[in-house]
Amino acid sequence: MKLVYICSPYDGDLQDYVKAKAYCREVIREGNLPVSLHVYLPPLIQRDEEENEKDQKYALAAAAAMIPHCDEVRVYGHKITEKMQKEIAIANEYRMAVKYEEENRYYERKDRK
């Protein structure tokens, strides 16, 4: 069983949350264990304007702590956000497999550093 980090857009929107859960279910159906901060962190951290920047820093620090323990990172969505770019950079720093989803197929980019 592989640990698969889910890297997908999330801006606090319910639709992003629902998509992240669907990505997790897909990984589970493969017999792997999904790691998705989008699924479990939102109910636990503040969502008001004053706390938003602090929450985002916390989420990125949590990603930096989790990604090195995973076997691969899967990137979902057609738009790569700034936060996703940071998560991908963390994975690249650890020379991890980063797979991009396209129409339910995955490919690894060869431009990793």
Secondary structure, 3 states (H helix, E strand, C coil): CCEEEEECCCCCCHHHHHHHHHHHHHHHHCCCEEECHHHHCHHHCCCCHHHHHHHHHHHHHHHHHHHHHCCEEEECCCCCCHHHHHHHHHHHHCCCEEEEEECCEEEECCCCC
